[in-house]
Each structure stands twice: as structure tokens, then as C-alpha cells.
Amino acid sequence: MPFKNKTRKKKVIKPMLFTALNYKLMGLGVIFILTGFSIMRIENEVYGIISLFIAPPIILAGYIVVIYAILKKDHKTADTSVKPSN
């Protein structure tokens, strides 16, 4: 009985795009954004102090945190994913 040469495909492990810290920062940014819009909605005045001066910086901070979380790259995982092949 001849032996069959079975070639098994090796599973290629793809690293995750974001780390746990990235997801936590994105969640924090979304919470800032939702908080800012909620504060703006609660006051419900166009020319109110909270709607004009407090809520917009909170919303802007939320967007900045989300953008930072997307662009942040973990250097530890970036170095290990690229290995020279011999």
C-alpha cells in the first residue's frame, strides 16, 4: 500500500489589526462623543452656555481620541509580525 504524500496547509496567523488598547481608546472616544451630544440635547437651547461652550469641546475630544486610537500602532506587535525568511 503506497503512502500518500499529504501536504497540509499551514495556517497563516494574521495579527489583529488593533490591539486591546486601541479598542479601549475607541470606546472612550465614543463615550465622549455620546456624552457631548447628550449634554447638548439635555439643555435643548440654541444659545445656552452648555450647548455653545461645554458640549462641543467634549465632542471634539471624542473625535480626536477615536482618530488617535485608529492611527496608534503598537510597536511591539509590528516588530514581531515582520520576520526575515531564510
Residue pairs with C-beta under 8 A, 6 or more apart in sequence:
15 77
15 81
18 26
18 69
18 70
19 74
19 77
21 72
21 74
22 69
22 70
22 72
22 74
23 69
25 65
25 66
25 68
25 69
25 72
26 65
26 66
26 69
26 70
28 65
28 69
29 62
29 63
29 64
29 65
29 66
29 68
29 69
30 62
30 66
31 62
32 58
32 59
32 61
32 62
32 65
33 59
33 62
33 63
33 66
34 62
35 58
35 62
36 55
36 56
36 57
36 58
36 59
36 62
37 55
37 59
39 50
39 54
39 55
39 58
40 50
40 51
40 55
40 56
40 59
42 50
43 50
43 51
43 55
45 51
